[in-house]
C-alpha cells in the first residue's frame, strides 16, 4: 500500500496546478516576507498570500505552515 501524503504537503500538487508556480517559489516569497517583516505572524502571512496573490485560505495556510522560519 503506497504512503499517503498528509498535512500541508498534501496541498502542494493542487497549489502548483492552480497558481502555476512550484512550491519552492511560494516558500521563497514567504521567506522574503519574513525578512522584511520579522514581526509577521502566521495569520499575517496567510492574509498576504490571499490579498497579494489571490490564493485561497487553505492553500495559503498550508504554504505558511510548511515554510519554516529561517
Helices and strands as residue ranges (DSSP letters): G 7-11, H 12-19, H 23-36, H 42-53, H 57-65
